[in-house]
């Protein structure tokens, strides 16, 4: 005997959700992620945590965010081509541990 396929409706929908507004007089702070990347200590801690959790995607994403401004400077200090840094940190890049070590060493010192 074949089971009949049925489509079940979702219990909740984004259209049904209420729109929330801040309280009157409440102040919202704007978040500037670039300020977090100015602190080498915070970046180093985040990189270390991502390595301890074995999360290579997070490691590359944090490093990419930190190097977004000064990629050329770090590439010169690490004695590798800027395009190598760019490719290593891209979504399709598969950097070697040696390349990542050079980039991290020169960017955090």
Secondary structure, DSSP 8 states (H G I E B T S, - for coil): ----------S--GGGS------TT-------HHHHHH-HHHHHHHHHHHHHTT-HHHHHHHHHHHHTS-HHHHHHHHTS-HHHHHHHTSTT----HHHHHHHHHHHH-
